[in-house]
């Protein structure tokens, strides 16, 4: 009986993995080649793809998916390696062969991994550099949150496959430095250190400096730099000189060596007698292989470093690789989006054990590699999580606010009311702030529900009688506080908003930040929506209404942002009751397959709540609520059959519009005032009524006839604390002449009356605009 030694078993295992890797490299290259050279392209526009970027990742991803990954793990794949992910999913039986010819075609495989648009399993959408890299951090936090609140989201690691150039992004370091991240031992980043960017070889990647930055943040830092061949050569006479030479040479010089023949290497590589002697002992094939024998392409070295991961803290692995490894474009400084020639593709097919005539061959099912693919597929199979019900949400608490109040304060009041009226649904609410809880009126909510922490922590100010905001940290808390980094806030917001689709556990996440910084947070939040994360973003305080703060804290364009953001309904309520109604409507749209996100733009201006004129009759009140949620309502109608002018106003300047209407009425000019709560929904209704597809599935065209009936059409004045173009489209509903008031300049500090007068938002300006029109 023949006994197979552990060394022989390991060699057999590596041989199988290497065969799978060759097929992954071929498939990822062929997917891009077909999209650019085979598929008909009538327009002649470049399709694109990244064969070299894929090639640098094949060893890492093959080892990870076919040997180390478990079904409970999740992986974020660097954007340009999407064909590698699709190739792997194809070999695992997760992707039909028909899709391999559809990269970047309409309805086919997306340019970059997409949870919502790709036909195969994608754990995280990537594409915007740095955002996909950090997403698993927020995914880890979200899973922990779900588990501490009674959900079953399981465990497992959260992997990020990161391009080294992504470490240039500030969003990466904002995430790494957040205090909560240092406790996430399930987070593992694998940095594809190929030292190239889109245009060049990076002169000084500073790997040692980057490693030190991760270590300072409390991460375990592992490096896989050299492969087996180089390690063997380091042990020979002259090996120390070889290691020193490679370690000390600049990146561009090293990359140039990858383009050299063996004869050129013998000339360029030695810089000392010892190294020259060592090189002289090597045959051409060994010398050629040695200069490209980096650890990120050595499966044993990669496997060993995966086995060294410490799950008590986050880990980063710096894997040295060659961009374009195994391709004719290997190491070329301009290989980022270059394509192999037809001849080079043919040569690769031959080396990969496949053919151009049948490029999409799977590995034979009865072969060792085929069985390894089947075993990995069985190991990685995931069960579907049924969607848990949120619980009933109210539409109207039934209270009619009186006195003066702000829409910002109304948010906190509505959340507290929710805990009493719908405790089951309120348990699903989770709020986030970048260190602005007290200044955005969430103090009462935070005191009520507590601050989330994986472990209960001592509140040392519990017995301080002057402490108003009680910071009780516990696993059942429902408020998360991050540092002052808006990108982190919305990154976590997006992942909390995706728990319904990951684990069947819907949350109702609400992120609150200063409205001037919404645009800073917009890209990662938009990307979270694109990836299926449904959440509510609250911007407060907003506009120049925060008069003493001046230009530094004004937000002019955020109403337009909300109007134009896909997958999002925006509201800017004028009154506390409008805030309550729109908040509850927004919560009801979260955590479901047809759900959508929301953006609420709130204000710190105290407003007389009786101006809302909320109907006392129950049926009329419900009609008002539906109109508020649908986008607009008439807050004042003149007694005449048709007004001389209509004022459409949004948000904080509503009192000025109503005051202007009273003055115009005293001058004998009949005025209607329409309070707009959602310009986006109104624009969708305009598009839908014209037969064009609306942005939202929640479009109600009836609201146009309710708020702007044709029989009452009149010249229109629009006004808001934001850019005037936000409401300019309203004139097209009934094709009327219009004047649009708003903010188009940077502000300055001052009292509210002075600031409104400066920007032409005061009642005098509204009256003048109306008189000019008529």
C-alpha positions in Angstrom: 0.0 0.0 0.0 1.4 3.4 -1.1 1.3 6.1 1.6 0.9 9.7 0.5 3.0 12.0 2.6 1.7 15.4 3.8 4.2 17.1 1.5 2.8 15.2 -1.5 -0.8 16.0 -0.4 0.1 19.7 -0.2 1.7 19.6 -3.6 -1.4 17.9 -5.1 -3.6 20.5 -3.4 -1.6 23.3 -4.8 -1.6 21.8 -8.2 -5.4 21.6 -8.2 -5.6 25.2 -7.1 -3.2 26.4 -9.7 -5.2 24.6 -12.4 -8.3 26.5 -11.2 -6.4 29.7 -11.1 -5.3 29.2 -14.7 -9.0 28.8 -15.7 -10.0 31.8 -13.7 -7.3 33.9 -15.4 -8.4 32.7 -18.8 -12.1 33.3 -18.2 -11.7 36.8 -16.8 -9.5 37.7 -19.7 -11.8 36.1 -22.3 -14.9 37.8 -20.8 -13.2 41.2 -21.5 -11.8 40.1 -24.8 -15.3 39.0 -26.0 -16.9 42.3 -25.0 -14.3 44.3 -27.0 -13.3 42.1 -29.9 -16.0 39.5 -30.6 -19.3 41.0 -29.7 -20.7 43.3 -32.4 -20.2 47.0 -31.6 -22.1 49.2 -34.1 -21.2 52.5 -32.4 -17.5 51.8 -32.3 -17.2 53.2 -28.8 -14.7 51.5 -26.6 -16.3 48.9 -24.3 -13.3 48.7 -21.9 -12.4 46.3 -19.1 -9.3 45.7 -17.1 -7.5 42.5 -18.0 -4.3 43.4 -16.2 -6.1 44.5 -13.0 -7.9 41.1 -13.0 -4.7 39.2 -13.5 -3.1 40.6 -10.4 -5.9 39.3 -8.3 -6.4 35.7 -9.6 -4.1 34.0 -7.1 -5.6 35.8 -4.2 -9.2 35.3 -5.2 -8.7 31.7 -6.2 -7.1 30.8 -2.9 -9.7 32.7 -0.9 -12.8 31.4 -2.7 -11.8 27.8 -3.3 -10.0 27.1 0.0 -10.7 29.5 2.8 -14.0 31.2 2.3 -17.1 30.1 4.2 -20.8 30.6 3.4 -21.2 33.1 6.3 -18.3 35.2 5.0 -18.8 38.2 2.8 -16.4 39.7 0.2 -16.1 43.1 -1.4 -14.2 42.8 -4.7 -12.2 45.7 -6.0 -14.0 47.3 -8.9 -11.7 46.4 -11.8 -11.6 42.7 -10.8 -15.3 42.1 -11.4 -14.6 39.7 -14.3 -12.6 37.5 -11.8 -15.6 37.4 -9.5 -17.9 36.4 -12.4 -15.4 33.8 -13.6 -15.3 32.3 -10.1 -19.1 32.4 -9.8 -19.3 30.6 -13.1 -17.0 27.8 -12.0 -19.0 27.5 -8.8 -22.2 27.1 -10.8 -23.6 30.5 -9.7 -23.6 32.1 -13.1 -25.1 30.8 -16.4 -22.7 30.6 -19.4 -24.9 32.9 -21.4 -23.8 35.9 -19.2 -20.1 35.5 -20.0 -20.6 37.3 -23.3 -22.5 40.2 -21.8 -19.9 42.2 -19.9 -20.9 45.9 -20.1 -23.8 45.2 -22.4 -27.3 46.3 -21.6 -28.8 43.9 -19.1 -25.6 42.0 -18.8 -22.7 41.8 -16.4 -22.0 45.2 -14.9 -18.8 47.1 -15.3 -18.2 46.8 -11.6 -19.6 44.4 -9.1 -23.3 45.3 -8.3 -25.5 43.7 -5.7 -28.6 45.0 -7.4 -27.8 44.6 -11.1 -25.5 41.6 -11.6 -27.2 38.2 -12.1 -24.8 36.3 -9.9 -23.8 36.6 -6.2 -22.2 39.9 -5.3 -21.9 40.7 -1.6 -21.0 44.4 -2.0 -21.4 46.9 -4.8 -18.1 48.5 -5.6 -17.0 51.0 -8.3 -16.5 54.3 -6.5 -12.9 54.0 -5.3 -12.7 53.6 -1.5 -16.4 53.2 -0.8 -16.6 49.6 -1.7 -13.4 49.0 0.3 -15.0 50.4 3.5 -18.4 48.8 3.0 -17.5 45.5 4.8 -16.6 47.5 7.9 -20.1 48.9 8.1 -21.5 45.5 7.1 -19.7 44.0 10.2 -21.1 46.7 12.5 -24.6 46.2 11.0 -24.5 42.5 11.5 -23.4 42.9 15.1 -26.2 45.4 15.7 -28.8 43.0 14.3 -27.5 40.1 16.4 -27.6 42.1 19.6 -31.2 43.1 18.9 -32.5 39.6 18.6 -31.9 39.0 14.9 -29.9 36.0 13.5 -27.4 37.4 11.1 -24.8 34.8 11.9 -21.0 35.4 12.0 -18.2 35.2 9.5 -15.5 37.4 8.2 -15.9 40.5 6.1 -13.2 40.6 3.4 -12.3 43.7 1.3 -10.1 43.1 -1.7 -8.6 46.5 -2.1 -6.5 48.0 -4.9 -3.4 49.7 -3.5 -4.4 53.0 -5.2 -7.6 52.9 -3.2 -5.5 53.7 -0.1 -5.1 57.2 -1.5 -8.8 57.9 -0.7 -9.6 59.8 2.4 -12.7 57.8 3.0 -10.5 54.8 3.7 -8.6 56.4 6.5 -11.7 58.1 8.0 -13.2 54.6 8.4 -10.0 53.0 9.7 -9.6 55.6 12.4 -13.1 55.5 13.8 -12.9 54.1 17.3 -15.5 51.4 16.8 -13.6 49.8 13.9 -10.7 48.7 16.1 -13.0 46.2 17.8 -14.1 44.5 14.6 -12.0 41.3 14.4 -14.0 39.9 11.6 -12.8 42.6 9.2 -10.0 41.5 6.8 -8.5 43.7 4.1 -6.3 42.2 1.4 -4.4 45.0 -0.4 -3.4 44.1 -4.0 0.0 45.8 -3.9 0.8 45.9 -7.6 2.4 49.4 -7.4 0.6 50.7 -10.5 -2.2 53.2 -11.0 -4.1 54.1 -14.1 -1.4 56.1 -15.8 1.9 55.0 -14.3 4.0 53.0 -11.9 3.7 54.8 -8.6 7.2 56.1 -7.7 7.0 55.5 -4.0 4.0 53.5 -2.7 5.3 53.8 0.9 4.2 50.3 2.0 6.1 50.6 5.3 4.4 53.9 6.0 1.0 52.4 5.2 1.6 49.4 7.4 2.5 51.7 10.3 -0.7 53.7 9.8 -2.8 50.5 10.1 -0.8 49.4 13.1 -1.4 52.7 14.8 -5.1 52.2 14.3 -4.9 48.9 16.1 -5.0 46.6 13.1 -3.0 43.4 12.7 -0.7 43.9 9.7 0.4 40.9 7.7 2.6 40.9 4.6 3.1 38.3 1.9 5.9 39.7 -0.2 8.0 36.9 -1.7 7.1 33.5 -3.1 8.8 30.1 -2.5 11.4 30.5 -5.3 12.7 33.8 -3.9 12.8 32.5 -0.4 14.9 29.6 -1.6 17.2 31.9 -3.4 17.6 34.1 -0.3 19.0 31.1 1.5 21.8 30.6 -1.1 25.2 32.4 -1.1 24.4 36.0 -2.3 20.8 35.7 -1.2 21.1 38.5 1.3 22.3 40.8 -1.5 19.3 39.7 -3.7 16.8 40.5 -0.9 18.5 43.8 -0.2 18.5 44.7 -3.9 14.8 44.0 -4.4 13.8 45.6 -1.1 15.7 48.8 -1.8 15.0 49.4 -5.5 12.4 51.9 -6.5 9.0 50.7 -7.9 9.6 51.9 -11.5 12.9 50.1 -11.6 11.4 46.9 -10.4 8.5 47.2 -12.9 11.1 47.7 -15.7 12.8 44.4 -14.8 9.5 42.6 -15.5 9.8 43.7 -19.1 13.4 42.5 -19.5 14.7 39.4 -21.2 16.9 37.0 -19.1 20.0 38.5 -20.8 18.9 42.0 -19.8 18.2 40.8 -16.3 21.8 39.5 -15.9 22.9 43.0 -16.8 20.5 45.1 -14.8 19.8 43.2 -11.6 23.3 42.7 -10.0 24.7 45.7 -8.1 27.3 43.8 -6.1 29.8 40.9 -6.7 27.8 38.6 -4.4 24.6 39.2 -6.3 26.4 38.8 -9.7 27.7 35.4 -8.6 24.2 34.3 -7.5 22.7 35.4 -10.8 25.4 33.5 -12.7 24.2 30.2 -11.1 20.6 30.6 -12.3 19.4 29.4 -15.7 17.3 31.8 -17.8 13.9 30.3 -16.8 14.7 30.5 -13.1 16.0 34.0 -13.3 13.0 35.1 -15.3 10.6 33.5 -12.8 12.5 34.9 -9.8 11.9 38.6 -10.5 8.1 38.0 -10.7 7.9 35.5 -7.8 6.0 37.8 -5.5 4.0 36.4 -2.5 0.6 37.5 -3.9 1.0 34.9 -6.6 2.3 32.1 -4.4 -0.7 30.0 -3.3 1.1 28.4 -0.3 2.3 31.8 0.9 -1.2 33.3 0.5 -2.7 30.3 2.3 -0.3 30.6 5.1 -1.0 34.3 5.6 -4.8 33.6 5.6 -4.1 31.1 8.3 -2.4 33.7 10.4 -5.3 36.1 10.7 -6.1 37.1 14.3 -9.9 37.4 14.7 -9.6 39.6 17.8 -8.9 42.7 15.8 -9.2 43.9 12.2 -6.5 42.6 9.8 -4.9 44.0 6.7 -2.8 41.8 4.4 -0.4 43.5 2.0 0.0 41.1 -0.8 2.7 42.0 -3.3 1.6 41.3 -6.9 2.4 42.0 -10.5 -0.2 43.8 -12.5 -1.0 41.7 -15.6 0.6 38.6 -14.1 0.6 35.8 -16.7 -0.4 38.1 -19.5 1.6 39.6 -22.3 1.0 43.0 -20.8 2.6 41.9 -17.5 4.1 44.9 -15.6 3.7 47.4 -18.4 3.2 50.9 -17.0 0.3 51.5 -19.4 -1.4 48.1 -19.1 -4.3 49.3 -16.9 -7.0 49.1 -19.5 -5.0 47.7 -22.4 -6.3 44.7 -24.3 -4.4 41.6 -25.4 -4.1 41.2 -29.2 -5.9 38.3 -30.9 -2.6 36.4 -31.1 -1.9 36.9 -27.4 -5.3 35.7 -26.5 -4.8 32.6 -28.5 -1.5 32.0 -26.8 -3.1 32.4 -23.4 -5.9 29.9 -24.3 -3.3 27.3 -25.2 -1.4 27.9 -21.9 -4.6 27.7 -20.0 -5.7 24.3 -21.4 -8.7 25.7 -23.3 -9.4 26.9 -26.8 -10.8 29.9 -28.7 -13.4 27.6 -30.3 -14.9 26.7 -26.9 -13.7 29.5 -24.6 -16.3 28.9 -21.8 -15.3 25.4 -20.8 -15.8 24.5 -17.2 -13.3 22.2 -15.6 -14.2 18.6 -16.1 -16.6 17.4 -13.4 -14.6 14.2 -12.9 -11.3 15.9 -12.6 -9.6 16.9 -9.3 -10.1 20.6 -10.2 -13.7 20.0 -11.1 -14.4 18.2 -7.8 -12.7 21.1 -6.0 -15.1 23.5 -7.6 -18.1 21.4 -6.6 -16.8 21.1 -3.0 -16.4 24.9 -2.9 -19.8 25.5 -4.3 -21.4 23.2 -1.6 -19.4 24.9 1.1 -20.4 28.4 0.0 -24.1 27.7 -0.5 -26.3 30.1 1.4 -29.8 29.6 2.6 -32.3 32.3 1.8 -33.4 34.4 4.7 -37.2 35.1 4.8 -38.1 38.8 5.4 -39.2 39.6 8.9 -42.1 42.0 9.3 -41.3 45.5 10.6 -44.5 45.9 12.6 -47.3 48.4 12.1 -46.2 52.0 11.6 -48.6 54.9 12.4 -49.5 57.4 9.8 -50.7 60.1 12.2 -50.2 60.3 16.0 -53.3 62.5 16.2 -51.8 65.5 17.9 -52.0 69.0 16.5 -49.0 71.0 17.5 -49.5 74.5 18.8 -47.3 77.4 19.9 -44.0 77.8 18.2 -41.8 74.9 17.2 -39.1 73.9 14.7 -39.2 71.0 12.2 -35.8 69.9 13.7 -37.3 69.5 17.2 -40.4 67.8 15.7 -38.1 65.0 14.5 -37.1 64.0 18.0 -40.7 64.4 19.3 -42.0 62.1 16.5 -39.4 59.4 17.3 -40.4 59.5 21.0 -44.1 59.3 20.0 -43.3 56.3 17.9 -41.9 54.4 20.9 -45.3 54.8 22.6 -47.7 54.3 19.7 -45.8 51.5 17.8 -43.2 49.9 20.1 -42.6 46.9 17.8 -41.8 49.1 14.9 -39.8 51.6 17.1 -37.5 48.7 18.0 -36.4 48.6 14.4 -35.4 52.3 14.4 -31.7 53.0 14.7 -30.3 56.6 14.6 -26.8 57.7 13.7 -25.0 61.0 14.2 -21.5 62.3 13.6 -21.2 63.8 17.1 -24.2 66.2 16.7 -27.0 64.4 18.7 -27.7 67.2 21.1 -27.5 70.0 18.6 -29.9 68.3 16.2 -32.5 67.6 19.0 -32.0 63.9 19.3 -31.3 64.2 23.0 -34.7 62.9 24.2 -34.6 60.0 21.9 -31.0 59.1 22.9 -32.0 59.3 26.6 -35.0 57.0 25.9 -33.4 54.2 23.9 -29.7 54.4 24.9 -26.5 54.3 22.8 -25.6 51.0 21.1 -22.4 49.2 22.2 -21.5 45.5 21.8 -21.0 45.5 25.6 -22.6 47.4 28.5 -20.3 50.3 29.6 -20.2 52.4 32.7 -21.8 55.8 32.4 -19.6 57.9 34.8 -21.9 60.9 34.6 -25.1 59.0 35.5 -25.2 60.7 39.0 -24.2 64.2 37.7 -27.4 66.3 38.2 -26.3 68.8 35.5 -26.0 66.1 32.8 -28.9 66.5 30.4 -27.9 64.0 27.7 -27.4 60.6 29.3 -24.9 58.4 27.4 -26.0 54.9 28.4 -24.0 52.5 26.2 -25.5 49.0 26.0 -26.2 46.2 23.5 -29.9 47.1 23.3 -29.2 50.8 22.5 -30.6 52.2 19.3 -28.3 55.2 18.7 -24.9 55.0 17.1 -22.5 57.9 17.4 -19.6 58.1 15.0 -16.8 60.6 14.9 -17.1 63.8 12.7 -16.8 62.0 9.4 -19.9 62.2 7.3 -18.6 59.5 4.9 -18.5 57.0 7.8 -22.0 58.0 8.8 -23.7 57.3 5.5 -21.5 54.3 4.8 -22.9 52.7 8.0 -26.3 54.1 7.1 -26.3 52.3 3.8 -25.3 48.9 5.3 -27.9 49.2 8.2 -30.4 49.9 5.4 -29.4 46.7 3.6 -29.9 44.2 6.5 -33.4 43.4 5.1 -31.8 41.9 2.0 -28.8 40.3 3.6 -30.3 38.6 6.6 -34.1 39.2 6.3 -33.9 41.6 9.2 -35.2 45.1 8.2 -34.0 48.1 10.2 -35.3 51.6 10.0 -32.0 53.6 9.9 -32.0 57.4 10.3 -28.8 59.4 9.9 -28.8 63.0 11.1 -26.1 65.5 10.1 -25.8 69.2 9.5 -27.5 70.0 6.1 -24.5 71.9 4.8 -22.5 68.6 4.8 -25.1 66.5 3.0 -23.1 67.1 -0.2 -19.9 65.9 1.5 -21.8 62.7 2.3 -23.7 62.4 -0.9 -21.5 60.0 -2.9 -21.2 57.2 -0.4 -24.9 57.6 0.6 -25.9 57.5 -3.1 -23.7 54.4 -3.5 -25.4 52.8 -0.5 -28.8 53.4 -2.2 -27.5 51.9 -5.5 -26.4 48.8 -3.5 -29.9 48.3 -2.0 -29.5 50.2 1.3 -32.7 51.9 2.3 -32.4 54.7 4.9 -33.4 58.2 5.9 -30.9 61.0 5.8 -31.9 64.1 7.8 -30.1 67.4 7.1 -30.6 70.0 9.8 -30.2 72.9 10.3 -30.5 74.0 6.7 -30.2 77.0 4.4 -29.4 80.7 5.3 -32.2 80.5 7.9 -29.4 79.6 10.3 -28.6 83.3 9.9 -25.9 83.9 12.5 -23.8 81.0 11.1 -23.3 82.8 7.8 -21.9 81.4 4.6 -19.8 78.7 6.2 -22.9 76.8 7.3 -25.4 77.6 4.5 -26.8 74.9 2.2 -28.1 76.3 -1.1 -28.2 73.3 -3.5 -29.3 70.5 -1.1 -33.0 70.8 -2.2 -31.9 70.1 -5.7 -29.8 67.2 -4.6 -32.8 65.6 -3.0 -35.0 66.2 -6.0 -32.5 64.6 -8.3 -31.1 61.7 -6.3 -32.3 58.3 -7.7 -33.9 55.9 -5.2 -34.7 58.7 -2.8 -37.8 60.8 -1.9 -37.0 64.2 -0.5 -39.1 66.2 1.9 -38.8 69.7 3.3 -41.6 70.2 5.8 -42.7 73.6 6.9 -44.4 72.6 10.1 -44.1 70.1 12.9 -47.1 68.1 11.7 -45.6 67.9 8.2 -42.4 66.5 9.7 -44.3 63.8 11.6 -46.3 62.8 8.6 -43.4 62.7 6.1 -41.2 60.9 8.6 -43.7 58.1 9.2 -44.4 57.8 5.5 -40.6 57.5 4.8 -40.2 54.9 7.5 -42.9 52.8 5.9 -41.0 52.7 2.7 -37.9 51.1 4.2 -36.8 47.5 4.5 -38.7 46.0 1.6 -38.0 44.9 -1.9 -39.9 47.9 -3.4 -38.6 50.3 -0.8 -36.9 53.6 -1.2 -34.7 56.0 0.8 -35.6 59.5 2.0 -34.0 62.8 2.7 -35.6 65.2 5.1 -34.3 68.8 5.1 -35.2 70.4 8.4 -34.9 73.8 10.0 -34.1 75.4 13.4 -36.5 78.3 12.8 -39.3 78.5 15.4 -42.5 78.8 13.5 -46.1 79.6 14.7 -47.7 76.2 14.3 -51.2 77.7 14.0 -50.2 78.9 10.6 -50.4 75.3 9.4 -54.2 75.6 9.7 -54.6 71.8 10.2 -58.2 70.8 9.6 -60.1 69.8 12.7 -62.4 67.4 10.7 -60.9 63.9 10.7 -61.6 63.3 7.0 -60.2 66.7 6.0 -57.1 66.1 8.2 -56.4 62.8 6.5 -56.8 64.5 3.1 -54.2 67.1 4.2 -51.9 64.3 5.4 -52.1 62.5 2.1 -51.3 65.7 0.2 -48.3 66.4 2.5 -46.9 63.0 1.8 -47.6 63.3 -1.9 -45.7 66.5 -2.3 -47.8 69.7 -1.8 -51.0 71.1 -0.3 -52.9 74.3 -0.5 -52.4 76.2 2.8 -54.4 79.2 1.7 -57.1 79.6 -1.0 -58.6 82.9 -1.9 -62.4 83.2 -1.9 -62.4 84.0 -5.6 -63.0 81.6 -8.4 -59.4 82.0 -9.5 -56.5 83.9 -7.8 -54.6 86.7 -9.4 -51.3 85.0 -8.3 -50.2 81.8 -6.7 -47.3 81.6 -4.3 -45.6 78.2 -4.0 -43.4 78.1 -1.0 -41.3 75.4 0.7 -39.9 75.0 4.2 -38.7 77.8 6.5 -39.9 80.8 4.5 -43.5 79.7 4.6 -44.4 82.5 7.2 -43.0 85.1 4.8 -45.2 83.7 2.0 -48.3 83.8 4.1 -47.5 87.3 5.3 -47.1 88.4 1.7 -50.4 86.8 0.8 -52.2 88.8 3.5 -50.6 92.0 2.3 -51.5 91.3 -1.3 -55.1 90.5 -0.2 -55.3 93.8 1.6 -54.3 95.5 -1.7 -57.2 93.7 -3.5 -55.0 91.0 -5.1 -56.4 87.4 -4.6 -53.7 85.0 -3.7 -53.4 81.2 -3.3 -50.5 79.8 -1.3 -49.4 76.2 -1.9 -47.0 74.7 0.5 -44.6 72.3 -1.3 -43.2 69.4 0.8 -41.5 67.4 -1.9 -40.5 68.9 -5.2 -39.1 65.5 -6.3 -42.5 63.9 -6.0 -44.2 66.8 -7.9 -41.7 66.5 -10.7 -42.2 62.8 -10.9 -46.0 63.4 -11.1 -45.4 65.9 -14.0 -43.3 63.3 -15.8 -45.8 60.6 -15.2 -48.7 62.7 -16.4 -46.9 63.4 -19.6 -46.4 59.7 -20.2 -42.7 59.6 -19.3 -41.4 57.1 -16.8 -41.2 58.5 -13.3 -38.1 58.2 -11.1 -40.1 56.7 -8.3 -42.6 53.9 -8.1 -44.5 56.0 -5.5 -45.8 58.6 -7.9 -49.2 60.1 -7.4 -50.3 62.3 -10.3 -53.5 63.3 -8.6 -51.5 65.7 -6.4 -51.0 68.1 -9.3 -54.8 68.6 -9.6 -55.1 68.9 -5.9 -52.4 71.4 -5.3 -52.3 73.2 -8.7 -55.8 72.8 -10.3 -56.0 74.1 -13.8 -59.1 76.1 -13.0 -57.1 78.2 -10.5 -54.0 78.6 -12.7 -52.4 82.0 -12.2 -49.0 83.6 -12.5 -46.6 81.9 -10.1 -44.1 83.1 -7.5 -41.9 80.3 -6.0 -39.8 80.8 -2.9 -37.6 78.6 -0.8 -34.4 78.7 1.3 -32.3 77.2 -1.4 -31.6 77.5 -5.0 -34.6 78.9 -6.9 -34.3 76.5 -9.8 -35.6 73.8 -7.4 -39.2 74.9 -7.9 -38.9 76.5 -11.3 -40.5 73.5 -13.1 -43.8 74.2 -11.2 -44.6 76.9 -13.8 -44.9 74.2 -16.4 -47.8 72.4 -14.7 -50.3 75.0 -16.0 -48.0 76.9 -18.4 -48.0 80.2 -16.4 -45.6 83.1 -16.1 -43.4 82.8 -13.1 -40.8 84.4 -10.9 -38.5 82.3 -8.8 -37.0 83.4 -5.5 -34.3 81.7 -3.5 -30.6 81.8 -2.6 -27.9 82.1 -5.3 -25.0 83.7 -3.4 -22.9 82.7 -0.4 -24.4 84.1 2.7 -23.2 86.2 5.6 -23.9 86.3 9.3 -26.8 88.5 10.5 -30.2 88.4 12.1 -32.9 86.5 10.2 -34.8 89.5 8.8 -31.6 91.0 7.4 -30.4 87.8 5.8 -33.8 87.1 4.2 -33.9 90.7 2.9 -30.4 90.3 1.6 -31.4 87.2 -0.4 -34.8 88.5 -1.4 -36.8 86.0 0.6 -38.6 88.5 2.9 -42.3 89.2 2.5 -41.5 92.6 0.8 -39.6 90.7 -1.9 -42.4 88.2 -2.4 -45.0 91.0 -2.6 -42.9 92.8 -5.2 -42.4 89.7 -7.3 -46.2 89.1 -7.3 -47.1 92.6 -8.3 -44.5 92.6 -11.1 -46.1 89.5 -12.5 -49.6 90.8 -12.5 
